[in-house]
Amino acid sequence: MSESAIEKARREVEAEFAQFREQFGRVLEAVEQVSSAGPLDDVHGLLERLEDTVNDVRTGGAFGSGAKGHRSALEKYEKVAAQPS
């Protein structure tokens, strides 16, 4: 049986979301490092690393699609879902 366009689009959204969730742990780790910093820690450097990590997760860095891949897949899904059957 052939998979419908909406099923295919939904699977792509779910796959992209799963990749995002895997990478999101890196953001949480960076936030925890900032949160647990003390007065003698390099807070500026920790915040810079947090920004870099968030950017990588959002854009996908050098490899991958990051959250932008999920956005693209979601837009495709919404387009397909809006089409009359």
HELIX and SHEET records of a PDB file:
HELIX    1   1 ALA A    5  SER A   35  1                                  31    
HELIX    2   2 VAL A   43  THR A   59  1                                  17    
HELIX    3   3 GLY A   66  ALA A   82  1                                  17    
END                                                                             
